[in-house]
Amino acid sequence: MSEWFETADGILAKVWGTLGRGVADAKHPARRPTFATISPDGWPEARTVVLRTADREAGVVTVHTDLYSDKIKSLHATPRAALHIWDAKQDLQIRLQAEVSINSGAKTRALWDKIPDHAQQSYGVTPPPGTPIETGLDYVKDPDPATFAVLDCTLITIDAVHLGADHRRVSFSRARHWQGQWLSP
């Protein structure tokens, strides 16, 4: 029997298993991927987000954000993002490229009602995120469902690298129906 990292299908299954663990387990490294966008003036931007869903069949992962965050401005200009996960226990790096759609308002209200009060504190701050303030605490948290957004990240490519004794790298793409292509690591 082979190890998961010896076949492209095994690696793809491990990627989706890792994403699923990130959704389910708050302590798993996939829970908080780095989310990268390009700012409207062309600069790369990276920040940590919380992975909320991972749907292998649809090839979509979701994250939540404040509708007035800088990432929303960036996504309006260029609706694409990259997500990066490093799982040290598995020696696995996962890079995802996605087309992103922004959902808010009536589309997200039912989900907002299910979010615990403490988590709602992340959505709705005055002044809006990124606004200059005089001191570090010159803002007020005011949870507001009108500022809550769900980012649906439709995966276009998955690049996975296993950094075991022998390094292996494989790329998967929606265009190739998720068939793996081995790459030099």
C-alpha positions in Angstrom: 0.0 0.0 0.0 1.3 3.4 -0.9 1.6 6.5 1.2 -0.9 9.4 0.4 1.9 11.6 -1.0 3.0 9.0 -3.6 0.1 9.6 -5.9 -1.6 12.7 -7.3 -5.0 11.4 -6.2 -3.6 10.7 -2.7 -2.3 14.3 -2.5 -5.6 15.8 -3.7 -7.5 13.7 -1.2 -5.1 14.9 1.6 -5.6 18.5 0.4 -9.3 18.3 0.7 -9.1 16.4 4.0 -6.8 19.1 5.3 -9.2 21.9 4.3 -12.1 19.9 5.9 -10.1 19.6 9.2 -9.4 23.4 9.0 -13.2 24.0 8.9 -14.0 21.6 11.7 -11.0 22.1 14.1 -10.2 25.5 15.4 -6.6 24.4 16.3 -5.8 22.9 12.9 -3.3 24.9 10.8 -5.7 25.0 7.9 -8.2 26.9 10.0 -6.3 30.2 9.4 -4.9 30.4 5.9 -3.1 33.4 4.5 -5.4 35.2 2.1 -3.7 37.3 -0.6 -5.1 39.8 -2.9 -3.8 42.7 -5.1 -4.7 46.2 -4.0 -6.3 48.6 -6.4 -3.0 50.3 -6.8 -1.2 47.0 -7.6 0.4 46.0 -4.4 0.2 42.5 -3.0 -1.7 42.2 0.3 -1.8 39.2 2.6 -3.7 38.6 5.8 -4.9 35.8 7.9 -8.6 34.7 7.6 -10.7 31.9 9.0 -11.7 29.1 6.7 -15.4 28.6 7.1 -16.4 26.0 4.5 -14.6 23.6 2.1 -16.8 21.9 -0.6 -14.8 19.5 -2.7 -17.6 18.7 -5.1 -18.1 22.4 -5.9 -14.4 23.2 -5.6 -15.3 26.2 -3.3 -14.0 27.4 0.0 -15.5 30.3 1.9 -14.3 32.9 4.4 -16.1 35.8 6.2 -15.1 39.4 6.3 -16.3 42.9 7.0 -17.8 44.5 3.9 -15.7 47.6 4.5 -12.3 45.9 4.9 -9.5 46.6 2.5 -9.7 43.1 1.0 -13.2 44.0 -0.3 -11.8 47.1 -2.1 -9.1 44.9 -3.6 -11.6 42.2 -4.7 -13.8 44.8 -6.4 -10.8 45.8 -8.4 -9.5 42.3 -9.1 -11.9 39.5 -8.0 -9.1 36.9 -7.4 -7.3 35.7 -4.4 -4.7 33.2 -3.3 -4.8 31.2 -0.1 -1.8 29.6 1.5 -1.7 26.9 4.2 1.3 25.2 5.8 0.6 22.0 7.7 3.9 21.2 9.4 2.7 17.8 10.8 2.0 16.6 7.3 5.0 18.5 5.7 2.3 19.8 3.3 2.1 23.2 1.7 -1.2 24.0 -0.1 -1.6 27.0 -2.4 -5.0 27.8 -3.8 -5.9 30.3 -6.5 -9.5 31.4 -6.7 -12.0 33.6 -8.3 -13.9 35.4 -5.6 -17.5 36.5 -5.3 -18.7 38.8 -2.6 -22.0 38.0 -0.9 -23.7 40.3 1.6 -27.1 41.7 2.7 -30.1 39.4 2.2 -27.9 36.7 0.8 -26.1 36.3 4.1 -28.7 37.3 6.7 -29.7 33.7 7.6 -26.0 32.9 8.2 -25.5 36.0 10.3 -28.3 34.9 12.6 -26.3 31.7 13.3 -23.0 33.4 14.1 -22.4 33.5 17.9 -22.5 37.0 19.5 -18.8 37.0 20.2 -18.0 36.3 16.6 -20.4 38.9 15.3 -18.0 41.5 17.0 -15.7 41.1 14.0 -18.2 42.6 11.6 -19.0 46.3 12.2 -16.5 48.8 13.5 -16.7 52.6 13.7 -14.8 54.1 12.0 -14.5 51.5 9.2 -11.5 49.1 9.0 -8.3 50.8 7.8 -9.4 54.3 8.8 -6.6 56.3 10.5 -7.3 56.8 14.3 -5.6 58.8 17.0 -4.8 56.0 19.4 -4.8 52.2 19.2 -8.3 51.9 20.7 -10.1 54.8 19.1 -12.8 52.6 17.6 -16.1 51.1 18.6 -17.2 47.5 17.8 -20.9 47.6 16.8 -21.9 44.3 15.2 -24.0 45.0 12.1 -25.3 42.4 9.7 -25.1 45.0 6.9 -21.3 44.9 7.2 -21.0 41.1 7.1 -19.8 39.5 3.9 -19.1 35.9 2.8 -16.4 35.4 0.2 -17.1 32.4 -2.1 -13.7 31.4 -3.4 -14.2 29.2 -6.5 -10.9 27.3 -6.8 -9.2 27.5 -10.2 -5.9 25.8 -9.2 -4.5 23.8 -6.3 -0.7 23.5 -6.0 0.4 21.0 -3.3 4.0 20.4 -2.2 4.9 17.5 0.1 8.3 18.2 1.7 9.1 14.8 3.0 12.4 12.9 2.5 11.6 13.2 -1.2 9.9 16.4 -2.2 6.8 16.0 -4.5 4.8 18.8 -6.1 1.6 18.4 -8.0 -0.8 20.9 -9.6 -4.5 20.5 -10.1 -6.8 22.7 -12.1 -10.5 23.1 -12.6 -9.8 23.3 -16.4 -8.2 19.8 -16.2 -11.1 18.5 -14.2 -8.8 18.3 -11.1 -6.4 15.8 -12.8 -3.0 16.1 -11.3 0.1 17.3 -13.1 3.4 16.5 -11.4 5.8 19.5 -11.2 9.4 19.8 -10.3 9.4 20.9 -6.7 
